[in-house]
Amino acid sequence: MPEIGGHTAPGFEEVRTAFAANLAGDQEVGAAVGVYLHGRKVVDLWGGMADPENGRRWERDTLQVVYSTTKGVTAACAHLLSQRGELDLDAPVAEYWPEFAANGKQHIPVRWLLTHQAGLPTIDHPITPAEAIAWDPMVTALAAQRPSWEPGTEHGYHGLTYGWLVGEVVRRVTGRSLGTFLAEEIAAPLGLDLWIGLPKAERHRVSRIITDPLEFGTPAQIDLDALPDPVRAVMAAYTDPTSLTVRSLTVVQPPLDHNDPDEQSAEMPSTNGICTARALARFYAALIGEVDGHRILEPGTLAAATAEQVSGTDRILRVPVRIGTGFGLPTPDAFWYSPTAFGFPGLGGSLGFADPATGLAFGYVMNRIQENPPNLRAAALLSAVQNAMKATAR
């Protein structure tokens, strides 16, 4: 059996077994899982290798980049400002960020940035990693950009641009970067190992990302004619370099490398959140209830933030999605589905979510990025958690 650190509350031993099975198989390199139930920590496990190249093991305080799981954290910052009356989600973005009004965007409300309806998933010219790290070049380009569709009429995943769009609004409202706001207003009160913009002193704790190659090969190797009609339409969007899908997913060229310490220290509120699984679960627990005397969002704010705003086939991803105001809502085929669940998954497998109906808050992070669905690692852990919840409720 692999060596595992951490603990489970009585009745949750099955989660340790499932976690060990993940590590013992060929799916995992290093990972951690955290679970809170009604504001109480019931699972906190870690194991495997943080960096196989130098033999560094995953420890209690190992940190992990969580890609788009970051988006739920970014959304919470905007909702906290809304809760305090400092940000009106239905006011035009240009009211806070005047330059944004260019090219017909003067009426786009802040809400549409959070719901991926603004039509700004890409920029007409590529942004370099250095420009993305610098922040101002990216937000200047977004302010000048013409929408790719009439805002409000469609929804399409703003996979990279979301963070700069929402983050710049937060900066204009507070005078602080989104990462600073997160650190001071959410992470510090709750004692979270959670950053957007990692301090240099914490770099040694970050696990190395290991990315699996795509099983279906490069776009040039895919025979579209051999695919079934529904799959062909999706793959055509992903293999055509001129498609909106590809241009949205390649805004930054050459591609970002979140193993780069400079990128980890920058603020990219769509993709470079860095945390422990424990912190991710505690964050979601504090969204749905009180944790050690702290709660992030009031019940009314949370209900509004997690109410479905749009659903259907996403213009960019080409698959069905459900979206609240900044939070992802699981479709019925998702392994974390519940009518009341909300959260956000990240590239390759990470996941943070909560379910107010059951009091569950779940965080899973890992360093092996599996881009070939389905990803069964977190699903196995959640199944064990749900079994334990049922057994302890009897």
N, C-alpha and C positions, 0 to 999 in steps of 0.2 A: 504493500500500500504506500502511496506517496505521502511524504511528510506534509502535514497540514497544521497551520497555526490558527489560533482563535478559539471560539467557543460557540455553543448553541444552548439556548434555554432548554430546560426539561421539556420533552415532547417534540423537539425539533431536530433530534438526532438524524432523522432521515435526510435532512439537508446536507449534513456532513458526508453521509454515504454517497449521495448524488454528486457532491462536489469532488469527492475522492475519485469517483468513477470517471468524471470528466478529465481529471488530471492523469489518471492511469491510462486513458485511451490515447488516441493520436490526434485529438481535437484541440487540446489545450497546451500552452507553454507555461504561462503564468497567469493567475487570475485571483479575483477576490469577489466575495458576495456579502452584502449587508442587508439585513431585514429588520424593520421596526414594525411593531404591531401596537396600535393605540398609543403611540408615543414611547413605547418601551423597546429597547434593543433586544431581539431574540436570536439573531444570527449575525456573526461577525467572523468570517473565515477567509483565509488566504493561503496560497501555496504555489509551488512551481518555481520557474525561473524568471527573474526580472530581466536578466540579460544573459542569454546562453553563451554569448561570445566571450564574456569574461568570468562566467561561473557565478554571477551575482544572483542570489536567491531572492524570492519575493518575501518581503518582511511585513510586519504589521503596518509600517508607515510608508510602504511603497506607493508611489503615485502613478497614475496612468492618464494619458491623453484619451478623451472620450468622444472626440469628433462631434457629430451632430447632437449627441446627448446634451451638449452645451446649450443648445437652443432653448430647452426648458428653463435653464438657469437664467438666461438672458430675458426670457419672457417674464419671469418672476420679478426682475428688477423694474421692468416697465409697469407691472401691475402694482408693485409697492408704491411707486410714485403716483399712480392713479388713485390708489387707496388714500394717500395723503392729500389728495386734491391738488397736486402739483402738475399733473399731466392729464389732459382730456383726450382719451383715446379716439373720440369722434371729431376732434378739432383737426383742421388741416395740418399736415406736417410742416408746411411753410410758415405756420404761425410761430413755430419754435425754431425753424431752420429756413430762413427766408430764401436762400440760394436754391433750395429744393424746388421752388415754383417753376423753374425753367422748363421749357419744352412741354407745356401743357399739364404740369403736375401740381398746379396750384390748389386743386381741390381734393387731392388724395388725402384721406384721413390717416392718422397714426395707426388706427386699427388694421388697415389694409397692409401695412408693413408686417404686422404680426400674423396675418392670415394668408400671406403669400398671394395677395390679389393686386399688388401695386404694379405688376408688369415690369419689374426691374430685376429679373434673375440674372441678367448678363450686362456686359458693357461692350460698346462697339469696338473698342480696342483693348487688347490684352493688358493686364496689369502684371507687373513683375513682382516676385516675392518681396523684394526690397521696398517697393511701393506699398504693398499690402501691409508689411510690418510698420511702415511709417504712418499709417492711418490717413493722414490728410489727402494724399493723392487718390485714394480709393473713394473717400466721401466726396471729394471735389468732382470726380468722374461720375459718381452716382447722381449728384445734384444736377449735372448737366445732361444726363442721359434721357433720351426719349423712351417712353414705355414700349415694350414689345407687343402689348395688346392694350385695348381700352381698359384702363384700371377699373376694377370692380366687376367686370363682366366675366372674367375667368380666374382660375387659381392655378398657379404653377410654382413648384418648389424653388424658393430662393436659397438654394443650398449653401452658397458662399456669401452672397450679398446681404442676406438677412441680418447678419451680425453687425455689419457696418451701418446699415439703415437704422435698426433699432438702437444701436449703440450711440450713434450720433445724436439721435433725439434725446437720449438720456444725458449725454454730455451737454447739450444745449440747455436742457432744463436745470441740471444740477451744477454745472461748471466742473464736474468730475467725470473722468472716464468711466465707462461701464464697469471695468475691472476694479477700479478704486471704490465705486459705489457698492459693488458686490462685497468686496473685502470689508468695508466699514459698516455696512448696514445689514448684511445677512450673515456672512461667514464669521465675523468676529463675535457677535452676540451668541451664536450657536456653537462656536468652537470648531468650525468646519475646516478640514484640509481640502479646500476647494478654491481654485483660482481661475480667473481668466486674465492671464498675464502673470506668469510664475516668477516669484522673486528668485534672483540668482542663487541665493543661499539654499534654496530647496532643490536645485537642479539634480543633485546627486541622488535624490530619492526617486527619480522618474524611471519607469520601466521602458525598455527599448521596444518599439513597435516592430512587429514581424508580419509582413504582408504576404499572403499566399498569392500565387499567380492565378489568373482567371482560367477556369477549366475549359471554357469554350474558345480560348485563344484570342488573338488580336482581331480587331474589326475586319482587317483585310482577309482573314482566314475563314470568316463565317459565310456560309452559303445560305443566303436569305431564302432562295427558292426552295430549299429543302425543309424549311420550317413551316409549321402549321400557321394558318392565317393570323390568328390573334398574336402569336409570338412574333411572327414576321413584322407586323406593324410596330411592335415595341422595339425590336432589335434594329429595325431600319432607322428609328430615331437615334439610337445609341451608336450606330456605326457610320452615320452620315456626318462628316465634320462640319457641314454647314447648317445642321439642324439646330433648332433652339435648345434642344436637350443637351447636345454636346457643347454648344457655346456657353450654356449656363454652368456646366460642370467643369469648364476649363477657363474660367474667368481669369485665374492667375496662371501665367505661363513664364517659365517652366513650372510644373506643379509644385505645390507646397510640400514640404517634408517636415512633418511634425516631430521627427527625431532631432531636428536642428535646434540646439539650445536657444538661438536667437528667436526662432519662431515660437518656442515655448514661452519666452519672456514677453513677446508681443501680445497685443490684445486682438484676437480674432473671434468675436463672440458668437460665431456660427459653429466653429470647429475645434478651437484649441483650449477648451476647458480641461483642467487637470485636477484630479481628485482621487481619493480612496473610495472604495465601494461603501465603506462605513459612512463617509461624509455625504455621498450621494443619497443613500437611504435616509439619513438623518435630515437632509435638506427636504426631501419629499414628505417626511413625517411632519416637519414643521410647517409645511404648506397646508396639511389637512387637520392639524391639531396642535396642541401645546407639547413642546419637548423641553423638559427642564425649565419651565417658566417662560419659554419663548415660542411665539407663533409668528410666521411671516405674513400670511394673508388672512384676513377676516373671512368668515364663512360666506358672506355675501359677495365679496370680491372674488373669492375662489370659484363660486358657482358661476359668476359671469365670465370669468376667465376660461372656464372649462366647458362652457356651453358650445355646442357645435355651431360653427359659423358657415363652413362650406364643406361639401362632400362631393364625391364623384371622381372621375378620371382626372388625374393631375396632368396639366399641360406639359410639364417637364418630365416627370417620372414615368408617365404613361401607364400608371396603375391606379386603382381606386384608393382614395385616402379620405380621412375625416380630420378636420382641423378645428380646434378651438381658437381662442385669441392668443396665439403664440405656443400653445401646447398641442402636441399631437394626441389624437384620440384613436384608439385601436379599432381596426375594422373587425367584423365578426370572425374572420379567419385567423386573426393574430393570436398567438399563444397567450398573450397577456390581456385578452379581451375581457372586459366587463362593461356594462352600460355606463358605469360611473368612473371608469379608470381614465387617467390622463398621464402624459409623460412625454418622453422622447427617446427613441433608439439612436444609436450611433453607428457609423460605418464599421462593418465587420463584426458587430455583435454586442457592444455595450448597451446598457439599458437602465434608465431611471424612471420609475413611475410610482404612482400612488392610486389607491382606490378608497375614497372616502366612505363608501358603503361598508367596507370590511375593516377599515383602519389600517390597511396594509401599505407599507412603503418599502420599495425594493430597489436596490442598487447592485449592478453587476458590471465589473470592469475586467478587461483582459488585454494582453498584448499581442495575441495572434489574431490578425485581421483576416477574417474569412469573407471574401466577397461573393462566394458562391452560395446562394440560399439553397435549402433552409439552414438556419443556424440553430442547432438543437441544444447548445450548451446552456444558455439561460433558460430555455424551456424546461429542461430537466430539473434545474434548480427550483424554478417557480412551481412546478408540479409537486415537488417534495414539500415546499413551503405550504402549498394549499392542502396537501394531505395532512400535514401537521396541524394546521389551523382547524381542520374538521375534527381531528382526533382530540385535540385539547379542548374543543368546544363542547364535547359530549358530557 
